[in-house]
């Protein structure tokens, strides 16, 4: 009897491990609403807190642990956004902002005021006193995308409508733990840089707070243009739970690291 119980326990543990190790594959398309045509947009492979994101041109970004890698297949190189790189980037951004302030000081007052107003509307360019707000607003509406019921949220940035999302709660999505884990790691990627750049710290904190409020994944996202919904939207075409090979989250053999170009460099 004890032997049977032991076998059953071992089998249950094996099954639990295989279920937990399953990842998620997501495929997104861009939908041209007026013409009702679609084109590939992005493929996402997520498992165990790691993620690989491939855009329509085949460019890949990998999140593994607390590091993000930008992979360039054209020259077999990659950039690692680790703690050291983030600190370097923060220093470059700070230096670039100081140089910009010097250039602004040389402009006539009317031109300087015009440029400063434009900068104030650009994330990260308004200086340490810039108030960058992100608000997720429940519209009270619901819809369906690819058969999945979703809740409609408006995202406001600095008080202006910016995006509309139709969100499915993570609790209703297969492999939800994988996405919650990879988004948590994604937040860590920017933590070091944000510490050195107060403006970015506030921006990213607000973005992640809004993401936590909607508490799900957008099956449809559509931007606003001058207060009206734009002509394009991004749709989830495929969402399935499957085992993702560990190799998907590795830098290909033979690829060499390279340094990130300084802001404004050609």
Number of C-alpha atoms within 10 A of each C-alpha: 6 7 8 9 10 11 12 12 12 12 12 12 12 12 12 11 11 11 14 15 15 19 25 24 20 16 18 22 20 21 20 15 12 9 9 9 11 16 12 16 18 21 19 19 24 30 29 21 20 25 28 21 20 17 14 14 9 14 14 19 21 23 24 20 18 19 19 22 20 19 23 16 13 7 9 15 17 21 18 20 22 19 17 12 17 21 20 17 20 20 16 16 20 15 13 15 16 13 12 12 14 11 11 16 11 10 12 9 11 8 12 16 13 10 13 15 12 12 15 16 15 11 16 21 17 18 19 12 9 18 16 22 17 24 21 20 16 15 11 8 10 14 14 15 16 12 7 12 16 21 20 23 22 22 24 18 18 14 11 15 20 20 21 23 23 25 24 24 16 17 11 11 17 16 24 19 18 22 24 19 17 22 17 15 21 20 14 18 21 21 20 17 24 20 15 18 20 16 20 22 17 19 19 18 17 17 18 14 15 18 17 12 12 23 15 21 20 23 23 25 20 21 20 18 12 10 11 11 15 16 15 19 19 22 23 20 15 15 17 13 18 17 17 18 12 10 8 16 20 13 17 14 7 8 14 14 15 11 11 15 11 13 11 8 6 5
